[in-house]
Amino acid sequence: MKILLRPYYHLGVKTMNRGLCRTVLVLFTCLVMFVSLTMLATAQAKGISSVGTWRIPKGLYIFHVSSEGILGWLPDLQNPTLGCAGPSSIIYRSSTAGEKFEPVTLFSQVNVVFNGPASHQNILDTTGLLSFIWAKKKGEENFSLYFSNDGGRTWNKVPGTESETPCPPFVAIPDLVNSQKAYIIPSTPTVPFLGEQPLSLNSFLETKNGGVSWEKKSLPGQTPPAVEGLLFHPNDPKKIWVWRGSMGDWMGVRYSEDGGLTWSTVPIPAEGRISGVTFNPYTGEVVVTGRGVISSWQSGKGKDLRGECGLPQDARADFVAGPPLFNPQAKNVLFPVFFWGNGGVTGVVYAYKEGKVKKITTFSVEQGDPVYAFLSEGKLYLSLMNAKGPGQVLEYPLPAISAPLWWPILSGVLVLGILVYFLLRWRVSALTKQRKN
């Protein structure tokens, strides 16, 4: 009897162990998948939160932040008449976030800091790589357009840009997507984008490798007169947007798709002053912001986005929307909205894509005026200058599924794959035994 019962006993135990293992594996897989998806949903629902608030020296305007270095400028009040339509500037640099900045002593005079397509307005620095200034080196008689691609450690001259004029006869335009790409367009020697003459597109410079080399380019047309901003389509430079936010012969946004030969008005709702325009090459949407202005345009139709942001859509709309910033990481457009009150400055950062607005973070500061908002190396920065004391820079990670959020997805997929493998192996083993029997 013992000899007959032993095989059945072991077979029962073995079968029970297999069933128990399969049950445990299924429960473990469900648990891992549930935890992974919960973490992912929680992370996405939170939007973005500040990862750092660091102080900067009194009166300093931060205009570039990257892993290579941080750049800012102060007005040179000892030489109030040497600059371009105002005092010249002193460039300061820091290798780390904080209040310790050292002056860049390479230049005897810096007259203009280029901060993107609307360089006299808020920053639009989607590249986080190239910085341009109109300056004169020590020991030299002429000004030149200088650029840095390493956070201000070194400065190089853009070839063929020397001039005696204190105001730059050039405009520097960064590319929306390619961090190595920028354009240098000749202009009248005045404050960038404030001249009354059109910008000729017949001969300009382009770099695709961060300034290592420059290539001459040509388009057949020119811009309308007195443009305050210019934007190239990243995949087709013949498609150009220009805008003018102040009163004059014209105001609003215009578009050309033939290299500046002809221009058409973009019907975007904008009753207030425009401060920035950007384009989403993945969705074809144009976003316009300014004082009391948040609008979009796509396929010939304009849309007022103030209501979707929870803001008044009439003269009561007392806010300033900072420059719209194309975010290549999430393929959307970000824009900060600022409100001034007795307690300081409060604001909201929104994301816009495919006709939908999403609030992703809020902020509040007691002292300081928001001057610059820009993207660099996967982060959003809000720079606040304080003339009475230390200023601040708010730092946020961009709202996209980054590396820390991928691991729960991958772990869930891996465990699911293991489950499928063992189930298939068990099924094949069972079919093999049936055939033998």
C-alpha positions in Angstrom: 0.0 0.0 0.0 2.8 2.4 0.8 4.4 1.8 -2.6 1.1 2.5 -4.4 0.3 5.7 -2.5 3.7 7.4 -2.7 3.5 8.4 -6.4 0.0 9.8 -6.0 1.1 11.7 -2.9 4.0 13.3 -4.6 1.9 14.0 -7.7 -0.7 15.8 -5.6 1.9 17.8 -3.7 3.6 18.7 -7.0 0.3 19.7 -8.6 -0.6 21.7 -5.6 2.7 23.5 -5.6 2.3 24.4 -9.3 -1.1 25.8 -8.7 0.0 27.7 -5.7 3.0 29.2 -7.6 0.7 30.3 -10.5 -1.7 31.9 -8.1 1.0 33.7 -6.2 2.5 34.9 -9.6 -0.8 36.2 -10.8 -1.4 38.1 -7.5 2.1 39.5 -7.5 1.7 40.7 -11.1 -1.6 42.4 -10.4 0.0 44.1 -7.3 3.0 45.4 -9.3 0.8 46.6 -12.2 -1.6 48.3 -9.8 1.3 50.1 -7.9 3.0 51.1 -11.1 -0.1 52.6 -12.7 -1.0 54.3 -9.5 2.4 55.9 -9.2 2.2 57.0 -12.9 -1.2 58.5 -12.6 -0.3 60.3 -9.3 2.8 61.7 -10.9 0.9 63.0 -14.0 -2.0 64.4 -11.9 0.4 66.5 -9.8 1.7 68.4 -12.9 5.0 70.0 -11.9 6.3 71.3 -8.6 9.2 73.5 -7.8 12.4 71.6 -7.3 14.4 74.7 -6.3 14.2 78.4 -5.4 17.5 80.1 -5.3 18.5 83.6 -4.5 20.4 85.9 -6.9 22.1 89.2 -6.3 20.2 92.5 -6.0 19.1 93.9 -9.3 20.5 91.0 -11.4 18.7 89.9 -14.5 19.2 86.2 -15.1 19.0 85.4 -18.8 20.6 82.0 -19.2 20.7 78.8 -17.1 22.2 75.5 -18.1 24.5 72.8 -16.7 27.4 74.8 -18.2 26.7 78.0 -16.2 24.3 80.8 -15.3 24.4 84.2 -16.9 22.9 87.5 -15.7 23.4 91.2 -16.3 23.3 94.5 -14.4 23.0 98.0 -15.8 26.4 99.8 -15.9 25.1 102.9 -14.1 28.6 104.5 -14.1 28.3 104.8 -17.9 24.6 105.7 -18.4 25.1 107.1 -21.9 27.4 104.6 -23.5 24.9 101.9 -24.3 22.3 101.4 -27.0 19.3 103.6 -26.0 20.4 103.5 -22.4 23.2 102.4 -20.1 25.5 99.5 -21.1 25.5 96.3 -19.2 27.9 94.2 -17.1 27.7 90.4 -17.6 27.9 88.2 -14.6 28.5 84.5 -14.5 28.1 81.7 -11.9 28.9 78.0 -12.3 26.3 77.0 -9.7 22.9 78.2 -8.6 23.2 80.8 -5.9 24.2 84.3 -5.0 27.9 84.0 -6.0 28.4 85.6 -9.4 31.6 87.0 -10.9 31.8 89.7 -13.6 32.9 88.7 -17.1 36.0 90.9 -17.6 36.5 90.0 -21.3 34.5 93.0 -22.5 35.0 96.7 -22.1 31.4 97.4 -23.0 28.2 95.3 -23.5 25.3 97.2 -25.1 22.7 94.6 -25.8 21.9 91.1 -24.5 19.9 89.1 -27.0 17.3 87.0 -25.4 15.4 85.4 -28.2 12.9 86.5 -30.9 11.6 89.4 -28.8 14.9 90.5 -27.2 13.5 93.7 -25.8 10.6 91.8 -24.3 10.6 88.7 -22.1 13.1 85.9 -22.9 12.3 83.1 -25.3 15.2 80.8 -24.8 14.0 77.3 -25.8 17.5 76.1 -26.7 19.2 76.6 -23.4 22.6 76.6 -25.3 23.4 79.8 -27.3 23.7 83.2 -25.7 24.3 86.4 -27.8 25.5 89.8 -26.8 26.5 93.0 -28.7 29.8 93.9 -27.1 33.2 95.4 -27.5 36.3 93.4 -26.3 39.0 95.1 -24.3 41.6 96.6 -26.7 39.3 96.6 -29.7 37.7 99.6 -31.4 34.6 98.0 -32.9 31.6 96.2 -31.6 30.8 92.6 -32.7 28.2 90.0 -32.1 29.5 87.5 -29.6 28.0 84.2 -28.6 28.6 81.5 -26.0 27.7 77.9 -26.2 29.1 76.8 -22.8 27.3 79.0 -20.3 29.6 82.0 -20.6 32.9 80.2 -20.0 34.1 81.3 -23.5 32.8 83.9 -26.0 33.3 83.8 -29.7 32.7 86.3 -32.4 30.1 85.7 -35.1 32.2 86.2 -38.3 31.5 89.4 -40.3 29.5 91.2 -37.6 32.0 94.0 -36.7 30.6 97.5 -36.6 31.2 100.9 -35.1 27.6 101.4 -34.1 26.6 101.2 -30.4 23.4 99.5 -31.4 23.5 96.1 -33.1 22.7 95.9 -36.9 21.8 92.3 -36.4 19.0 90.2 -34.9 19.7 86.8 -33.2 16.9 84.2 -33.6 17.2 80.7 -31.8 15.6 77.7 -33.4 12.5 76.3 -31.7 13.6 72.6 -31.7 17.3 72.3 -32.5 19.4 73.4 -29.5 22.4 73.8 -31.9 20.7 76.0 -34.4 20.3 79.8 -34.7 19.9 82.6 -37.3 21.6 86.0 -37.5 19.6 88.5 -39.6 20.9 92.0 -40.6 18.8 94.9 -39.4 19.0 98.7 -39.0 21.5 99.7 -36.3 19.0 100.4 -33.6 17.4 98.7 -30.7 16.5 95.2 -31.9 13.0 95.0 -33.5 12.3 98.7 -32.8 13.4 100.1 -36.2 10.8 101.2 -38.6 12.5 99.5 -41.6 11.7 96.0 -42.8 14.3 93.2 -42.2 15.8 91.9 -45.4 15.9 88.2 -45.7 18.1 88.1 -48.8 21.3 87.3 -46.9 21.6 86.0 -43.3 23.7 83.5 -41.3 22.7 80.2 -39.9 24.5 77.8 -37.6 23.4 74.2 -37.0 26.3 73.1 -34.7 26.2 75.6 -31.9 28.3 78.3 -33.6 31.2 76.0 -34.7 30.5 77.1 -38.3 28.2 79.6 -40.0 26.6 79.3 -43.4 25.2 82.0 -45.6 21.5 81.6 -46.4 19.0 83.6 -48.5 15.3 84.0 -48.8 13.6 86.1 -51.5 11.6 88.5 -49.4 11.6 90.8 -46.4 9.6 91.3 -43.2 6.9 94.0 -42.8 8.1 97.3 -41.2 8.7 97.7 -37.5 8.4 94.0 -36.5 9.0 93.3 -32.8 9.5 89.6 -33.1 10.3 86.9 -35.8 10.0 83.2 -35.8 11.1 80.6 -38.4 9.3 77.2 -38.9 11.9 74.7 -37.6 11.4 72.4 -40.7 10.8 75.0 -43.4 12.5 78.5 -43.0 10.3 79.9 -45.8 7.4 79.8 -43.3 7.8 82.8 -41.1 5.8 84.5 -38.3 6.3 88.1 -37.3 4.5 90.3 -34.8 4.2 93.7 -33.5 2.6 94.3 -30.1 2.5 98.1 -29.8 0.5 100.7 -31.7 1.7 101.9 -35.1 1.0 101.3 -38.7 0.0 97.8 -37.8 -0.4 95.5 -34.8 -0.8 91.7 -34.5 0.7 88.7 -36.2 1.5 88.1 -39.8 2.6 85.0 -41.7 4.5 84.2 -44.8 5.0 80.8 -46.5 7.1 82.0 -49.4 10.2 83.4 -47.7 8.8 86.9 -47.1 7.5 87.7 -50.6 3.9 87.9 -49.4 2.3 88.3 -45.9 -1.1 87.6 -44.6 -2.7 88.6 -41.3 -3.2 85.8 -38.7 -6.7 86.4 -37.2 -5.8 85.9 -33.6 -8.0 87.5 -30.8 -5.7 90.0 -29.2 -7.0 93.3 -27.7 -4.0 94.0 -25.5 -0.3 94.3 -26.2 1.4 91.2 -27.6 4.6 90.1 -25.9 5.3 86.8 -27.5 4.4 84.3 -30.2 5.4 80.7 -30.7 4.6 77.8 -32.9 4.0 74.1 -32.2 5.5 72.2 -35.2 3.8 68.9 -34.1 0.2 70.3 -34.0 0.4 73.3 -36.2 -0.9 75.6 -33.5 0.3 79.2 -33.0 0.1 80.6 -29.4 0.1 84.4 -28.7 0.4 86.0 -25.2 0.7 89.4 -23.8 -1.0 91.9 -21.5 -4.5 90.6 -21.2 -3.9 88.3 -24.2 -3.9 84.5 -24.4 -4.9 83.2 -27.8 -4.2 80.5 -30.3 -4.6 80.0 -34.1 -4.8 76.8 -36.2 -6.1 76.0 -39.6 -7.3 79.6 -40.3 -9.2 80.0 -37.0 -8.3 82.1 -34.0 -9.4 81.2 -30.4 -9.4 83.2 -27.2 -8.0 81.0 -24.4 -8.7 83.3 -21.5 -11.9 81.6 -20.6 -10.3 78.2 -20.5 -7.7 79.6 -18.2 -10.4 80.8 -15.8 -9.7 84.5 -16.6 -12.0 87.4 -17.6 -12.5 87.8 -21.3 -13.0 91.6 -21.3 -11.4 94.7 -20.1 -11.3 93.3 -16.6 -8.6 90.9 -17.6 -5.8 92.5 -15.6 -2.9 90.1 -16.0 0.3 89.6 -18.0 0.9 86.4 -19.8 4.6 85.8 -20.2 6.1 84.5 -23.5 4.7 81.2 -24.8 7.5 78.6 -24.7 7.5 75.6 -27.0 8.4 72.6 -25.0 10.0 69.9 -27.3 10.0 67.3 -24.5 6.2 67.2 -24.2 5.5 68.7 -27.6 3.3 71.4 -26.0 3.4 75.1 -25.3 3.9 76.5 -21.8 3.1 80.1 -20.7 3.2 81.7 -17.3 0.5 84.2 -16.2 1.4 86.9 -13.6 -0.8 88.8 -11.2 0.3 91.8 -9.1 -1.1 92.6 -5.7 -0.3 94.1 -2.3 1.2 90.8 -1.2 3.6 90.4 -4.1 3.3 88.5 -7.3 1.3 85.4 -7.8 1.0 83.3 -11.0 0.0 80.2 -12.8 1.8 78.2 -15.4 -0.4 76.6 -18.1 0.3 74.0 -20.8 -1.5 74.1 -24.1 -1.7 71.4 -26.8 -4.3 70.3 -29.4 -6.9 72.9 -28.3 -6.7 72.1 -24.5 -5.4 74.2 -21.7 -4.1 72.6 -18.5 -2.9 74.3 -15.3 0.3 72.6 -14.2 1.6 74.7 -11.3 1.1 77.9 -9.3 3.6 80.2 -7.6 3.8 83.1 -5.3 6.6 85.5 -4.3 6.5 88.4 -1.9 9.3 90.5 -3.5 10.6 90.8 -7.0 9.3 91.4 -10.4 9.0 88.6 -13.0 11.3 89.5 -15.8 12.3 86.3 -17.7 10.6 83.0 -18.2 12.5 80.4 -20.2 13.2 76.7 -20.8 16.5 75.0 -20.6 17.7 71.4 -20.5 14.3 70.0 -19.5 13.4 72.6 -16.9 11.3 75.7 -16.7 12.8 78.8 -15.0 11.1 81.9 -13.8 13.5 84.7 -13.1 12.5 87.5 -10.7 14.6 90.7 -10.3 14.5 92.6 -7.1 15.8 96.1 -7.0 15.6 96.3 -3.2 17.2 93.1 -2.2 18.1 89.6 -3.4 16.0 88.3 -6.4 14.8 84.8 -7.0 14.8 82.1 -9.7 12.1 79.4 -9.5 13.0 76.1 -11.1 10.5 73.5 -12.3 10.9 70.1 -14.0 9.0 70.0 -17.3 5.6 68.2 -17.4 6.5 65.1 -19.4 7.0 61.4 -18.7 10.7 61.5 -17.7 13.0 58.7 -16.7 11.8 58.4 -13.1 8.3 57.8 -14.4 9.3 55.1 -16.9 10.5 52.6 -14.3 7.1 51.6 -13.0 5.8 51.1 -16.5 8.8 49.0 -17.4 8.6 46.9 -14.2 5.0 46.2 -14.9 5.6 45.2 -18.4 8.5 43.0 -17.3 6.4 41.1 -14.7 3.6 40.7 -17.2 6.0 39.2 -19.6 7.3 36.8 -17.0 3.7 35.8 -16.2 2.9 35.1 -19.9 6.1 33.1 -20.2 5.3 30.8 -17.3 1.7 30.4 -18.4 2.7 29.4 -21.9 5.3 27.0 -20.5 2.7 25.4 -18.3 0.3 25.1 -21.1 2.8 23.5 -23.4 3.8 21.1 -20.7 0.2 20.1 -20.1 -0.5 19.5 -23.8 2.7 17.4 -24.1 1.5 15.2 -21.2 -1.9 14.8 -22.7 -0.4 13.6 -26.0 1.8 11.1 -24.2 -1.2 9.7 -22.3 
